[in-house]
Amino acid sequence: MSERSNLRLLVLAVLVLSLLGTLVARAYYLQIMEGAEYRAAAENNTVREVAEPAVRGIVLDQAGRPLVANRTTVVVTVDRQVLDQQPNDGAAVITRLARILDTPRESIADRLKTCGSEGAKPPPVCWNGSTYQPVPVASDVDTQIALSIMERRREFPGISAKLEAVREYPAPFNANAAHMLGYLGPVTEEQLEAQGDGDDRLRRTDVVGRTGIESQYDDVLRGKPGITTLAVDTAGRVTGTLEERDPTPGNYVVTSIDSRLQAVVEQQLLAAIRRAQEQDYAGKSGAAVVVEVDTGRILAMASYPTYDPSIWIGGVTKKQFKQLIDDESLSSNAYQGQFAPGSTFKAISTAAAGNDNFDLYGIYPCPSRMKIGTQVFRNYESNAYGPISLTRALEVSCNTVFYEIARRMWQEAGGPDAEVTAPDPVAESARTFGLGSRTGLDLPGEASGRVASREFKYDNWEDKKDTWCRNAEEGYPETRKTDPKLADYFTALDRENCTDGYQWRAGDALNAVIGQGDTTVTPLQMAMVYATIANGGTLYQPQVAKGIVSPTGDVVEVFDPVVTRRVDVPKKTLRFLRNSLPGVTTDGSGETPFQGFPLGKIPVASKTGSAQVTGDKASTSWFASYAPANDPKYAVVMMVTEGGTGSKTSGPSVRKIYEALFGVKGQTVNPRDSVLVGGSLQDALPIVRPDGTPVIPKGRDSGVADVRAAGSAS
């Protein structure tokens, strides 16, 4: 053999060995290194899961009455796998189904289309679930119609009827509580992407809590879905069932809300709104809160305007949603609305005065007005009371007493030359009572409010100075075309804000001390302030949920009261406030609405407020209180926007709430007449029967027509 032939053979041998080596290495890599991954992929190609949603847990009030429950409905479903095997993809079956359901054929066809496919309508009309899962096409189907479909299986292959649980709102005693309860909506893409891969993960067909308790405690209420694992061949046909796991129903959330009291509070808030309107005020909106002072538990919380929570069942229409937006009823004024507190803030200013070594028992002048520079600051309705005590200043709500205290604090801190970090006793007092930050309420979307201060004004100037300076330079050209004087006013204002809008002037301090200016609060925050004064200085985190109970009645968890902090206020100052505030109701601005009330048996501590707002709008009506003043149990706060005075508008309704709480009729106080079962709150969580229905305490109407129907439908 020639030398050239030998060389050719050698090259060929090397090439063959190289190829063999590559193949062996690749086989090793595929079989050993990535074998598990490829096997899993192969299994995924032959296994499909079908999820059956769990029955959602219900929401109970503190006595065991259902606030959110379930009812059973007959749902007709279509198995598309079976339908596809029928002539013409089951067109005749769908036609017969549409006829017996008395619904357009197109509506059924639309529900059977997969979301994202050609011609599919957007969710929730299209089907967003598994290909192997029966598609619901009609709900609330008449039982006789459902039985007829099931009896004629040859005519309706792949069509089934089953019972499903859907949300309902029993509204015991006509209690609405929409903002606290919340509603359900389709799961979002963001929620799907943010979760893990567990069996209880959310599916595209799931509904989840959107607001309120439904959202805050969604993972508690939702339960775990049932999973059926199907074997599927390469053509996508089901060849068998590998595993079945039943769904686990969700747990029950027990709230501290008392539905009977909630109904009274809602009625009285509406009465206050109408009372404002009868006085020719707009009375556009309002809120009311009742809190247990020694625990922070919310017993009732109402907001106006509100809505019927049942409109969300099955999906809200565009017309309904537009109406909700137009009415501004979706958010809760109680914990999401922010309003100037007016004179209810004077309790905080009094605490600030005590902390800053003002004599709480001294005498202070109460003229009808005070002039600072070119500005005149007046008492409400320009009343003058002469030299009075600080207690009397709280009783009659004398602004000028607090103006002078604020002026002295401002001057002692450095006046106009003070640094941003200079002492600010009123702002510090507000913050220690929790203002300017969220209370920690166990409901989503809570507002934090705002505390007027040197720091806030400087930060606000930093954020807005560029805009102010630009507007001052441009001079509002569009406004100037129609109203030159208004344009001049805006230009001058922005020029001043541009150059020294950061300065904390004496006028700012005077406005802040009476709850005006930049300070805003939620009614819930003010309820917690007065609860803190009532209990001697403990600021609690407000809670709506009291505990968790399983559908079979086992106690899963009890939520103990949560202390946020002990307020940084001396005991002597808190004692001064507790001794002074009852006089507001007996001899001051809160006297009129409580005339004839048995204050000797149930003394009420209170503070009225009439917070001024910009423009020509009427003041915001406030009435903040707690009772009994000598042994505090409950704090009650009510607010009505554009409602006039606290005494005339909110005060009478707060009185009615106390009458309901304590069982007051005329001068008689009888706990048996209280809206609370037995005249007091239930200490233990309510009893739930093994069948999932709650036990209502005897001796009091449940407020629910059929308590058993409100349990966990299964």
C-alpha positions in Angstrom: 0.0 0.0 0.0 1.4 3.4 -0.9 2.4 6.0 1.6 -0.4 8.3 0.4 -3.0 5.6 1.0 -1.7 5.0 4.5 -2.0 8.7 5.2 -5.6 8.8 3.9 -6.6 5.8 6.1 -5.0 7.5 9.2 -7.0 10.7 8.6 -10.2 8.7 8.1 -9.6 6.8 11.4 -9.0 10.0 13.3 -12.2 11.5 11.9 -14.2 8.5 12.8 -12.9 8.4 16.3 -13.6 12.1 16.7 -17.2 11.7 15.5 -17.7 8.7 17.8 -16.3 10.7 20.7 -18.6 13.6 20.0 -21.6 11.3 19.8 -20.7 9.6 23.0 -20.2 12.9 24.8 -23.5 14.2 23.5 -25.3 11.1 24.5 -23.8 11.3 28.0 -24.8 14.9 28.3 -28.4 14.3 27.1 -29.0 11.1 29.1 -27.0 11.9 32.3 -26.5 15.6 32.7 -30.0 16.7 31.4 -31.9 13.4 31.6 -34.1 14.5 34.5 -35.0 17.8 32.8 -35.9 16.0 29.5 -37.9 13.4 31.3 -39.8 16.1 33.1 -40.5 17.8 29.8 -41.7 14.6 28.3 -44.0 14.0 31.3 -45.4 17.6 31.0 -46.2 16.8 27.4 -48.4 13.9 28.5 -49.9 15.1 31.7 -52.5 17.9 32.2 -54.0 19.3 35.4 -57.6 20.5 35.8 -58.2 22.7 38.9 -61.6 22.9 40.7 -61.8 26.1 42.8 -62.4 25.7 46.5 -65.5 27.0 48.2 -64.5 30.5 49.5 -64.7 31.1 53.2 -67.3 33.4 54.6 -67.0 36.6 56.7 -68.8 36.8 60.1 -69.6 39.7 62.4 -68.6 39.5 66.1 -71.8 37.7 67.0 -71.5 35.1 64.2 -73.9 36.8 61.7 -72.7 36.3 58.1 -71.6 39.6 56.4 -70.3 37.8 53.3 -71.7 34.3 52.5 -72.2 31.9 49.7 -75.2 30.6 47.9 -75.5 27.6 45.6 -76.3 28.1 41.9 -76.8 25.6 39.1 -74.1 26.0 36.5 -74.2 24.4 33.0 -70.8 23.5 31.6 -69.5 22.3 28.2 -66.6 19.9 27.8 -64.9 21.0 24.6 -63.0 17.8 24.3 -66.2 15.8 24.0 -67.8 18.5 21.8 -65.0 18.4 19.3 -65.7 14.8 18.7 -69.2 15.5 17.5 -70.2 16.1 13.9 -69.4 19.7 12.8 -67.6 20.2 16.2 -70.9 19.9 18.1 -72.7 22.8 16.3 -76.1 21.0 16.6 -75.5 20.3 20.4 -74.8 24.0 21.0 -77.9 25.0 19.1 -80.1 22.6 21.2 -78.4 23.9 24.4 -79.1 27.5 23.4 -82.7 26.7 22.8 -83.3 24.9 26.1 -81.5 27.7 28.0 -83.4 30.4 26.1 -80.2 32.2 25.3 -78.6 33.3 22.0 -76.4 30.7 20.5 -73.7 33.3 20.0 -73.4 34.0 23.7 -72.6 30.3 24.3 -70.1 30.2 21.4 -68.4 33.3 22.7 -67.9 31.7 26.1 -66.3 28.6 24.5 -63.6 30.6 22.7 -60.2 30.6 24.3 -59.0 34.1 25.3 -56.6 35.4 22.8 -57.9 33.3 19.9 -59.3 34.8 16.8 -62.7 36.4 17.3 -62.6 35.9 21.1 -64.1 38.6 23.3 -62.2 39.9 26.2 -62.4 38.3 29.7 -64.6 37.4 31.4 -66.6 36.4 28.4 -63.9 34.3 26.7 -62.5 31.1 28.4 -59.2 31.7 30.1 -58.7 28.3 31.7 -57.4 24.8 30.7 -58.4 23.2 27.5 -59.4 20.1 29.5 -61.6 21.9 32.0 -65.4 22.1 31.4 -66.3 25.7 30.5 -69.2 27.3 32.4 -71.7 28.8 29.9 -74.7 29.6 32.1 -75.4 30.1 35.8 -78.5 30.4 37.9 -80.1 27.8 35.6 -83.5 26.5 36.6 -83.3 23.1 38.3 -85.9 21.5 36.0 -84.0 22.7 33.0 -80.7 21.3 34.4 -82.4 17.9 35.2 -83.8 17.8 31.6 -80.3 18.3 30.2 -78.8 15.6 32.4 -81.6 13.1 31.5 -81.1 13.6 27.8 -77.4 12.9 27.6 -77.5 11.5 24.1 -78.8 14.9 22.9 -76.3 16.8 25.0 -73.0 15.0 24.9 -70.3 16.9 26.9 -72.9 19.1 28.6 -73.2 18.9 32.4 -75.0 20.7 35.2 -73.5 21.1 38.7 -73.9 23.1 41.9 -71.4 25.9 42.5 -71.0 28.4 45.3 -71.2 32.1 44.5 -70.8 35.1 46.7 -73.8 36.8 48.3 -74.1 39.6 50.9 -76.8 38.8 53.5 -76.8 42.4 54.9 -78.0 41.5 58.4 -80.2 44.4 59.7 -79.6 46.0 56.3 -76.0 46.7 57.2 -74.1 47.6 54.0 -70.4 47.7 55.1 -69.4 47.6 51.4 -66.0 49.3 51.8 -64.9 47.1 54.6 -66.1 43.8 53.0 -64.7 44.5 49.5 -65.4 42.5 46.4 -63.9 39.9 44.1 -62.4 40.3 40.6 -60.5 38.3 38.0 -56.8 37.5 38.9 -54.4 39.9 37.2 -51.3 39.0 35.1 -49.1 40.7 37.8 -50.5 38.3 40.4 -49.9 35.3 38.3 -46.4 36.3 37.5 -45.5 37.1 41.2 -46.5 33.7 42.6 -44.8 30.4 43.0 -45.5 27.0 41.4 -47.4 25.2 44.2 -50.6 23.3 43.7 -52.6 26.1 45.4 -51.2 28.7 43.0 -53.7 31.0 41.3 -55.1 30.0 37.8 -56.3 32.4 35.1 -59.9 31.4 35.8 -59.6 32.4 39.5 -61.2 35.3 41.2 -59.5 37.1 44.0 -60.2 39.8 46.6 -59.9 43.2 45.1 -60.6 45.5 48.1 -61.5 45.3 51.8 -61.5 42.1 53.8 -61.8 40.0 50.6 -58.4 41.4 49.5 -56.7 41.6 52.9 -57.5 38.1 53.9 -57.7 36.5 50.4 -55.3 33.7 51.2 -57.3 32.8 54.2 -60.7 32.8 52.5 -59.6 31.3 49.2 -58.9 27.7 50.3 -57.0 25.2 48.1 -58.3 24.0 44.7 -59.0 20.4 43.9 -56.6 19.0 41.3 -57.4 16.3 38.8 -54.3 15.0 36.9 -55.1 13.7 33.5 -53.0 11.5 31.2 -53.0 12.9 27.6 -51.6 11.3 24.4 -49.6 13.1 21.8 -52.7 14.1 19.9 -54.1 15.8 23.0 -56.7 13.2 23.8 -57.3 12.2 27.5 -56.3 8.6 28.0 -57.0 8.4 31.8 -57.1 10.0 35.2 -53.8 9.7 37.2 -54.8 11.4 40.4 -57.7 13.3 42.0 -57.5 15.6 45.0 -60.6 17.2 46.5 -60.6 21.0 47.1 -60.2 22.3 50.6 -62.7 25.1 51.5 -61.5 28.4 52.7 -61.5 29.4 56.4 -63.9 31.9 57.9 -62.8 35.5 58.9 -64.5 36.6 62.1 -64.6 40.4 62.4 -65.1 42.7 65.3 -67.9 44.5 63.4 -71.3 44.2 65.0 -73.8 44.2 62.1 -76.6 45.7 64.2 -74.5 48.5 65.3 -73.1 48.9 61.8 -76.6 49.4 60.5 -77.3 52.1 63.1 -74.1 53.9 62.2 -74.9 53.9 58.5 -78.4 55.1 59.2 -77.2 57.9 61.4 -74.5 59.0 59.0 -77.1 59.3 56.3 -79.3 61.2 58.8 -76.4 63.6 59.3 -76.0 64.1 55.6 -79.6 65.0 55.2 -79.5 67.2 58.3 -76.7 69.2 56.6 -78.8 69.5 53.4 -81.8 70.7 55.4 -79.6 73.5 56.6 -78.8 74.4 53.0 -75.3 72.9 53.1 -74.2 70.6 50.3 -73.5 67.7 52.7 -71.8 65.7 49.9 -70.1 63.0 51.8 -69.2 61.7 55.2 -67.9 59.0 57.5 -68.3 57.5 61.0 -66.2 55.2 63.1 -66.9 53.3 66.3 -63.8 51.8 68.0 -63.3 49.9 71.3 -60.9 52.1 73.2 -59.0 49.3 75.1 -58.3 47.1 72.1 -58.4 49.2 68.9 -61.1 46.9 67.4 -63.4 48.5 64.9 -67.0 47.8 65.9 -68.6 49.8 63.0 -67.2 52.0 60.2 -69.4 53.7 57.6 -68.8 55.9 54.6 -71.1 57.9 52.4 -71.6 57.6 49.5 -71.6 53.8 49.3 -72.7 51.1 46.9 -74.4 47.7 46.8 -71.6 45.2 47.0 -73.7 42.6 45.1 -73.2 44.5 41.8 -69.7 42.9 41.6 -71.1 39.4 41.5 -70.6 38.0 38.0 -68.8 41.1 36.9 -69.8 44.8 37.0 -71.1 46.4 33.8 -69.5 49.5 32.2 -72.6 51.5 33.1 -72.4 50.4 36.7 -68.7 51.1 37.0 -69.1 54.6 35.4 -71.9 55.3 38.0 -69.5 54.3 40.8 -66.9 56.6 39.5 -69.3 59.5 39.0 -70.7 59.1 42.5 -67.2 58.8 44.0 -68.4 55.9 46.1 -65.7 53.3 45.5 -63.3 54.6 48.2 -64.0 54.8 51.9 -64.0 58.3 53.4 -63.5 56.6 56.8 -59.9 55.5 56.2 -59.0 56.7 52.7 -60.4 60.2 52.7 -58.3 63.0 54.1 -59.8 66.1 55.6 -58.9 69.1 57.7 -59.8 68.1 61.3 -60.7 71.6 62.5 -61.2 72.1 66.3 -61.2 68.3 67.0 -57.4 68.8 66.6 -57.3 71.1 69.7 -57.0 68.1 72.0 -53.7 67.4 70.3 -52.7 71.1 70.6 -53.5 71.0 74.3 -51.2 68.0 74.7 -48.5 70.0 72.8 -49.0 72.9 75.2 -48.7 70.7 78.2 -45.5 69.2 76.8 -44.1 72.7 76.1 -44.6 73.7 79.8 -47.7 75.9 79.3 -49.8 76.1 82.4 -52.8 73.8 81.7 -54.6 75.4 84.6 -53.7 79.0 83.8 -55.9 81.8 82.5 -55.7 82.9 78.9 -57.3 85.8 77.0 -60.0 84.9 74.5 -60.6 88.0 72.3 -62.8 87.7 69.2 -59.8 88.2 66.9 -56.0 88.4 66.7 -53.9 90.3 64.1 -50.6 88.9 62.9 -49.0 91.3 60.4 -51.7 92.1 57.9 -53.7 89.0 58.6 -56.6 88.8 61.0 -57.4 85.5 62.7 -60.8 85.2 64.3 -62.8 83.0 66.6 -65.6 81.0 65.0 -68.5 83.4 64.5 -66.2 86.1 66.2 -67.3 85.3 69.8 -65.2 86.7 72.6 -65.2 85.1 76.1 -62.6 87.3 77.9 -60.0 85.7 80.2 -60.8 82.0 80.5 -59.2 78.7 81.5 -57.8 76.3 79.0 -60.6 73.9 80.0 -63.1 76.6 79.1 -61.2 77.3 75.9 -61.8 73.6 74.9 -65.4 73.7 75.9 -66.3 76.8 73.8 -63.6 76.1 71.2 -61.9 79.5 71.5 -59.5 79.8 68.6 -57.7 82.9 69.9 -56.5 81.1 73.1 -54.8 78.5 70.9 -53.6 81.2 68.4 -51.7 82.9 71.2 -50.2 79.6 72.4 -49.1 78.8 68.8 -47.6 82.3 68.3 -45.5 82.0 71.5 -44.3 78.5 70.4 -43.4 79.8 67.0 -41.6 82.8 68.4 -39.6 80.7 71.0 -38.5 78.4 68.2 -36.9 81.2 66.3 -39.8 82.9 64.5 -39.2 83.6 60.8 -35.5 82.8 61.1 -36.0 79.3 62.6 -34.3 76.4 60.9 -36.3 73.5 59.4 -35.2 71.4 62.4 -36.4 73.9 65.0 -38.8 72.7 67.7 -42.4 72.2 66.5 -44.4 71.1 69.5 -47.8 70.9 67.7 -46.4 68.8 64.9 -44.6 66.5 67.3 -47.7 66.0 69.4 -49.7 65.2 66.2 -47.2 62.6 65.2 -47.1 60.9 68.6 -50.8 60.4 68.3 -50.3 58.7 65.0 -51.2 61.5 62.6 -49.2 61.8 59.3 -48.8 58.0 59.0 -51.1 55.0 58.4 -52.7 53.5 61.5 -51.9 50.0 60.4 -55.6 49.1 59.8 -56.0 45.6 58.4 -57.6 46.8 55.2 -55.8 47.8 52.0 -55.5 51.3 50.6 -55.4 53.3 53.9 -54.4 57.0 53.6 -51.7 58.5 55.8 -53.0 62.0 56.2 -50.5 64.9 56.6 -49.2 67.0 59.5 -48.5 70.7 58.9 -45.0 71.6 60.0 -41.8 73.4 59.0 -40.5 70.2 57.6 -43.5 69.5 55.5 -43.6 73.1 54.1 -39.9 72.9 53.1 -40.3 69.6 51.4 -43.4 70.8 49.6 -41.4 73.8 48.4 -38.6 71.6 47.1 -41.1 69.6 45.1 -43.0 72.5 43.7 -40.6 75.5 43.5 -39.7 74.9 39.8 -43.4 74.9 38.8 -44.1 78.0 40.9 -41.1 79.9 39.5 -42.0 79.0 35.9 -45.7 80.1 36.4 -44.5 83.3 38.0 -42.3 84.0 35.0 -45.0 83.1 32.4 -47.8 84.9 34.2 -50.6 82.4 33.4 -51.1 83.5 29.7 -54.2 81.3 29.1 -56.0 82.6 32.3 -55.0 86.1 31.4 -57.0 86.0 28.2 -60.3 85.7 30.1 -59.5 87.0 33.6 -56.5 89.3 33.9 -57.1 90.0 37.6 -57.1 86.3 38.5 -54.0 85.8 36.4 -52.3 88.6 38.3 -53.4 87.0 41.6 -52.0 83.6 40.6 -48.8 85.2 39.3 -48.2 87.1 42.6 -48.9 84.1 44.7 -46.5 81.9 42.7 -43.8 84.6 42.8 -44.0 84.6 46.5 -44.0 80.8 46.7 -41.1 80.7 44.3 -38.9 82.9 46.5 -39.8 82.0 50.0 -42.5 79.3 49.9 -40.4 77.3 52.4 -40.8 79.7 55.2 -42.9 78.6 58.2 -44.7 81.9 59.1 -46.7 82.8 62.2 -49.9 82.4 60.1 -48.9 78.8 59.3 -48.4 78.1 63.0 -51.8 79.6 63.9 -53.7 77.6 61.3 -52.0 74.4 62.3 -52.9 74.7 66.0 -56.6 74.7 65.2 -56.5 71.8 62.7 -56.5 74.0 59.6 -53.9 74.8 56.9 -52.0 71.8 55.5 -53.0 69.3 58.2 -55.3 66.5 57.0 -56.5 63.4 58.8 -58.8 60.4 58.2 -61.8 60.0 60.5 -60.3 56.7 61.6 -57.1 58.5 62.7 -59.2 60.9 64.8 -61.1 58.0 66.3 -57.8 56.4 67.3 -56.7 59.8 68.8 -59.7 60.0 71.0 -59.5 56.3 71.9 -55.9 57.0 73.0 -57.0 59.9 75.2 -59.8 57.7 76.6 -57.6 54.8 77.6 -54.8 56.9 79.2 -52.3 57.0 76.4 -52.0 53.7 74.5 -52.3 54.0 70.8 -53.6 50.8 69.3 -53.5 49.5 65.8 -57.1 49.4 64.6 -58.3 45.9 63.6 -61.3 44.7 61.7 -60.6 41.0 61.8 -60.9 39.3 65.2 -59.9 35.8 64.3 -60.0 32.9 61.9 -62.3 29.9 62.2 -62.3 26.7 60.1 -65.4 25.7 58.2 -65.8 22.9 60.7 -65.7 25.2 63.7 -62.1 24.9 64.9 -60.4 28.1 66.0 -57.4 28.6 63.7 -56.2 31.9 65.0 -57.2 34.8 67.3 -55.9 38.2 66.6 -54.8 39.9 69.9 -54.9 43.7 70.2 -51.7 45.3 68.8 -50.2 48.3 70.6 -48.5 50.8 68.3 -47.0 52.9 71.1 -47.4 54.7 74.3 -47.9 58.3 73.3 -45.2 60.7 74.4 -47.6 62.8 76.6 -47.3 63.2 80.4 -50.0 61.4 82.4 -51.0 64.7 84.0 -51.7 66.2 80.5 -53.8 63.2 79.5 -55.6 63.5 82.9 -56.3 67.2 82.1 -57.8 66.3 78.8 -60.0 63.5 80.3 -61.2 65.9 82.9 -61.9 68.7 80.4 -63.5 67.0 77.4 -66.7 66.0 79.3 -67.4 69.7 79.8 -67.7 70.2 76.1 -70.8 68.0 76.2 -72.3 69.5 79.3 -71.4 73.2 79.1 -69.8 73.8 75.7 -70.1 73.5 71.9 -71.3 69.9 72.2 -74.1 70.6 74.7 -77.0 71.2 72.3 -77.2 67.7 70.7 -77.0 66.0 74.1 -79.7 67.9 75.9 -81.9 65.4 77.6 -79.3 62.6 77.3 -78.6 60.9 80.7 -75.1 62.3 81.1 -75.3 61.7 84.8 -75.3 57.9 84.1 -73.3 57.9 80.9 -71.0 61.0 80.7 -69.8 61.7 77.2 -66.4 63.4 76.5 -66.4 65.2 73.2 -65.0 67.9 70.9 -66.7 69.6 68.0 -65.1 70.8 64.9 -66.1 73.0 61.9 -63.1 72.9 59.6 -62.9 75.6 57.0 -62.1 74.7 53.4 -61.0 76.7 50.4 -63.3 78.6 48.1 -66.9 79.2 49.0 -67.6 75.7 50.3 -69.2 75.2 53.7 -67.1 73.9 56.6 -66.6 70.2 57.4 -68.6 69.1 60.3 -66.8 67.0 63.0 -67.9 65.4 66.2 -65.2 63.4 68.1 -66.1 61.7 71.4 -65.8 58.7 73.8 -68.0 57.3 76.5 -68.6 56.7 79.3 -66.2 59.5 80.1 -65.5 58.1 83.6 -65.0 54.5 82.4 -64.3 54.7 78.6 -65.4 51.8 76.4 -66.1 53.3 73.0 -64.9 56.2 70.8 -67.3 57.5 68.2 -66.3 60.0 65.5 -68.4 61.4 62.7 -67.5 63.8 59.8 -69.7 65.4 57.1 -68.1 67.4 54.3 -69.7 70.7 53.6 -71.9 70.0 56.6 -71.6 73.2 58.7 -71.0 72.9 62.4 -70.1 69.7 64.3 -72.8 70.4 67.0 -75.8 70.8 64.6 -75.0 68.3 61.9 -72.9 65.4 63.3 -73.6 65.7 67.0 -77.2 64.5 67.0 -76.3 61.4 65.1 -73.4 60.6 67.4 -75.9 60.8 70.3 -78.1 58.3 68.5 -75.2 55.9 68.2 -74.5 56.1 71.9 -78.2 55.5 72.6 -78.0 52.3 70.5 -74.7 51.2 72.2 -75.9 51.6 75.8 -79.6 51.0 75.4 -80.7 54.5 76.2 -84.4 55.4 76.0 -85.1 58.9 77.4 -83.4 59.0 80.8 -83.4 55.2 81.2 -80.3 53.1 80.5 -81.0 49.4 80.0 -78.3 47.1 78.6 -81.0 44.8 77.3 -82.0 47.5 74.9 -78.5 47.8 73.5 -77.9 46.7 69.9 -75.1 44.6 71.3 -76.1 41.1 72.3 -76.4 41.2 76.1 -75.4 44.8 76.1 -71.7 44.1 75.5 -69.3 42.7 72.9 -68.7 38.9 72.5 -65.3 38.0 74.1 -65.0 34.6 72.3 -65.2 33.9 68.6 -68.6 32.7 67.5 -69.4 29.0 67.3 -69.6 27.4 63.9 -71.4 24.1 63.4 -69.7 21.1 61.7 -71.8 21.8 58.6 -70.3 25.2 58.3 -73.2 27.3 59.6 -72.6 29.8 62.4 -74.6 29.8 65.7 -76.3 33.1 66.4 -76.6 33.9 70.2 -80.1 33.4 71.5 -82.3 36.2 72.6 -81.5 38.5 69.6 -82.8 38.5 66.0 -80.0 37.4 63.8 -80.9 39.9 61.1 -80.5 37.1 58.5 -83.5 35.4 57.0 -81.9 32.0 56.7 -78.6 31.6 58.5 -78.0 28.1 57.3 -78.2 29.3 53.7 -75.4 31.7 54.4 -72.8 29.0 55.3 -70.2 27.6 53.1 -72.1 26.2 50.1 -70.7 22.8 49.3 
